[in-house]
């Protein structure tokens, strides 16, 4: 008897290669690493989700202005 489709193992999507970080994202990455934090740890400290930290590290869009003081304190 065949398993229902929702119980089968679904292969993961391969990770897409990312381009180089923009200068602002590279700076945030360097500061986070210097503080010894993972993206998830930084996100927890500033009350955001990990996906936002990743977004800010890989795009040229800056964090919102209400996040910057929290981020400065955490880093």
C-alpha positions, 0 to 999 in steps of 0.5 A: 500500500502506498503512503499518502503524499503528505507523509512522503519525504520531500526533497529539499530545494537546492540552495541558490547561490548568492551574490556578493554582499553589498557594502552595508550588508557586509558591514552588518555581517562583520559586526555580527560575527565580531560580536559572536552572534548567529543571525538567530541570536541577533534576531532574538536580541532585537525582537525580529525574525532571523529572515530579516537579519539575513535579508539585511545582510544580503541586500542593500536595504537598511533595517528600519529606523526603529530597529537601529538603536536595538541593533547598535546595543546588541552589537 
